[in-house]
């Protein structure tokens, strides 16, 4: 990943942001997105993943299931889960 250095003014604007923002030029054209380290969105997603993931179930399945699923079977199962929620 490339890096850029920002001016003090830009640093002042970006400091303290707690969520991702779009960076635009003076005409409103989106140049990209700025995502602060440890943004609220990241923390919320990781917290949700931790709540949904059952480590005991994963250990049980690894110990008892000898054959996994094909990638197509996994995709199909994910589509079914999305439709049911």
Secondary structure as GFF3:
##gff-version 3
##sequence-region A 1 85
A	DSSP	alpha_helix	8	14	.	.	.	ID=ss1
A	DSSP	beta_strand	21	24	.	.	.	ID=ss2
A	DSSP	beta_strand	30	34	.	.	.	ID=ss3
A	DSSP	alpha_helix	40	52	.	.	.	ID=ss4
A	DSSP	alpha_helix	55	64	.	.	.	ID=ss5
A	DSSP	alpha_helix	71	84	.	.	.	ID=ss6
###
